[in-house]
Amino acid sequence: MRSPDLTTPLVDLAATHGLDLDPSTLSINEMGLDFRVALATTASCSATSPNGSAGERWVLRIPRRPDALRRAEVESRVLDLVGPRLSVAVPQWGVQATDLIAYPALPGEPGLTLDPDGAPVWHLDITPSGMRDPSGRSWPNCMRSIPPKPPRPASRSTTRMR
């Protein structure tokens, strides 16, 4: 399941949004149905980069179709709402445009990737005992850190809380 060489188009796309990426570090993950995902590191300091340093890893999400952007709008609002309340790292989007969503990569490595033949490769222990945040708390306990009652910002937003 090899992609055509998309290095130049993706590096150019990132550049239009202020990201100067090192083309030799770009890797593409075709797993997503809604987005093509690429990882790359910055080649130099950029206005978009919150740390403003070269060598920072970034995640690039390129929508495969227009309806993916509507879902991404909801995702953005949810991340903004719950991110500050969680004890785990949450993406902080530096670029949110119709052709690209990009943000500094979260600490660690992706939990799931595809091998060259398209088969899934897990990079974490997916057993219940292995599902822990960096501080050692279980993921269910991390999720319990989200208040059960929507906070005021949620009630004023257009994000539906169920």
BELNOR-V607336 format. One record per residue. N is the residue number from 1. RES is the residue in one letter. D_CENTER is the distance of its C-alpha to the mean C-alpha in Angstrom with 2 decimals. Layout:
n res d_center
N RES D_CENTER
N RES D_CENTER
//
This chain:
n res d_center
1 M 21.99
2 R 21.78
3 S 20.24
4 P 22.45
5 D 21.83
6 L 19.09
7 T 18.82
8 T 20.96
9 P 19.65
10 L 15.96
11 V 17.17
12 D 19.44
13 L 16.91
14 A 14.77
15 A 18.19
16 T 19.10
17 H 16.38
18 G 17.59
19 L 15.53
20 D 18.02
21 L 16.50
22 D 18.63
23 P 19.14
24 S 20.32
25 T 16.98
26 L 15.06
27 S 14.19
28 I 13.22
29 N 12.11
30 E 14.01
31 M 13.28
32 G 11.57
33 L 14.30
34 D 12.76
35 F 10.56
36 R 11.31
37 V 8.55
38 A 9.78
39 L 9.63
40 A 12.33
41 T 14.06
42 T 15.83
43 A 19.53
44 S 20.78
45 C 20.24
46 S 18.76
47 A 18.98
48 T 15.28
49 S 14.52
50 P 15.07
51 N 16.87
52 G 18.56
53 S 19.04
54 A 19.14
55 G 17.41
56 E 14.09
57 R 11.18
58 W 8.50
59 V 5.66
60 L 7.45
61 R 7.35
62 I 11.08
63 P 12.68
64 R 15.40
65 R 17.57
66 P 18.19
67 D 17.91
68 A 14.16
69 L 13.98
70 R 16.10
71 R 13.82
72 A 10.89
73 E 13.50
74 V 14.08
75 E 10.52
76 S 10.57
77 R 13.98
78 V 13.26
79 L 10.59
80 D 13.26
81 L 15.93
82 V 15.09
83 G 12.89
84 P 16.14
85 R 17.97
86 L 16.02
87 S 16.93
88 V 13.59
89 A 10.69
90 V 8.29
91 P 5.53
92 Q 8.18
93 W 7.89
94 G 10.55
95 V 11.09
96 Q 11.49
97 A 14.14
98 T 15.69
99 D 14.87
100 L 11.45
101 I 8.26
102 A 7.22
103 Y 6.37
104 P 7.86
105 A 6.65
106 L 7.57
107 P 11.18
108 G 12.51
109 E 11.82
110 P 9.91
111 G 12.10
112 L 12.94
113 T 13.65
114 L 16.49
115 D 19.68
116 P 21.51
117 D 23.32
118 G 20.32
119 A 21.00
120 P 18.32
121 V 18.29
122 W 17.29
123 H 16.59
124 L 17.33
125 D 20.27
126 I 19.70
127 T 23.12
128 P 23.53
129 S 24.81
130 G 21.81
131 M 19.22
132 R 19.28
133 D 17.17
134 P 17.93
135 S 21.03
136 G 22.37
137 R 22.08
138 S 21.45
139 W 18.40
140 P 20.92
141 N 22.18
142 C 18.80
143 M 18.50
144 R 22.08
145 S 21.18
146 I 20.03
147 P 23.32
148 P 25.02
149 K 26.28
150 P 23.91
151 P 24.17
152 R 25.86
153 P 22.83
154 A 21.74
155 S 25.24
156 R 25.31
157 S 22.04
158 T 21.78
159 T 19.33
160 R 21.40
161 M 21.77
162 R 23.43
//
